[in-house]
């Protein structure tokens, strides 16, 4: 029951924060009731209500007796700054103490786990938008140095130098069978950049109920977007524009618009009309865990080696 409640807490927290960042949720918006969500998630309503109470303690939602659950004023500031909730930090420190790690030492251990080495990742993806989107997440969330390799170079002999000097290789499902043999030859871990299953959750479904414009750098990615959204939303509402070719001024001022990282580079600071939808994290929990597992293992081994070398 505790694990299931934690899963529901994580899901609801992510939905609220993502919705606020995307502009799909604002202060005062009414959220689904505990009974509604219990039916959708197939859990006891008491589990959902307990999860909402945790979010209320974090300042993300407001529970109004005999009225419902609403987005709280503080959710906007948390969503904008990305600052972790105090309650979550307390939980992390308390768990450290339970594991015999003094709270005052946890920060140093975490620093060693992610900063001892400057690890290199190589991204292999079929489109420019996918490649730069994955690379941006690896740089921003994990502090990795990132290079990109065109899939056409996977057959090169010898393998591309970027792959030979990489610490890990990240690729998409479409290219996984091509990348794995190269990674095995070079003894490099290959990680699948799987898309998190709730990428299009309730908050983004609200956006897709109205016309949405997606500006991309590669027409192949526009086709992938349409395929991905098929069955999730009425695809006739999704308009794709190619940066550098199509007229982005055609976007209505009141429309939601998503611009990929690569398209932003191509537009070179040019203003895009409409209401910009912030970039969402794409990695699934499994992909996040694999990336962090490799980082922590490599960093702590290096830290231990350095400490041993420093011994008289």
HELIX and SHEET records of a PDB file:
HELIX    1   1 UNK A    2  UNK A   22  1                                  21    
HELIX    2   2 UNK A   34  UNK A   41  1                                   8    
HELIX    3   3 UNK A   45  UNK A   57  1                                  13    
HELIX    4   4 UNK A   73  UNK A   81  1                                   9    
HELIX    5   5 UNK A   86  UNK A   98  1                                  13    
HELIX    6   6 UNK A  103  UNK A  115  1                                  13    
HELIX    7   7 UNK A  128  UNK A  142  1                                  15    
HELIX    8   8 UNK A  151  UNK A  155  5                                   5    
HELIX    9   9 UNK A  161  UNK A  164  1                                   4    
HELIX   10  10 UNK A  173  UNK A  175  5                                   3    
HELIX   11  11 UNK A  176  UNK A  186  1                                  11    
HELIX   12  12 UNK A  202  UNK A  208  1                                   7    
HELIX   13  13 UNK A  219  UNK A  229  1                                  11    
HELIX   14  14 UNK A  235  UNK A  237  5                                   3    
HELIX   15  15 UNK A  248  UNK A  250  5                                   3    
HELIX   16  16 UNK A  261  UNK A  267  1                                   7    
HELIX   17  17 UNK A  285  UNK A  310  1                                  26    
SHEET    1   A 3 UNK A  30  UNK A  31  0                                        
SHEET    2   A 3 UNK A  68  UNK A  71 -1                                        
SHEET    3   A 3 UNK A  61  UNK A  64 -1                                        
SHEET    1   B 4 UNK A 145  UNK A 148  0                                        
SHEET    2   B 4 UNK A 120  UNK A 124  1                                        
SHEET    3   B 4 UNK A 168  UNK A 171  1                                        
SHEET    4   B 4 UNK A 189  UNK A 192  1                                        
SHEET    1   C 4 UNK A 238  UNK A 242  0                                        
SHEET    2   C 4 UNK A 212  UNK A 216  1                                        
SHEET    3   C 4 UNK A 256  UNK A 259  1                                        
SHEET    4   C 4 UNK A 275  UNK A 276  1                                        
END                                                                             
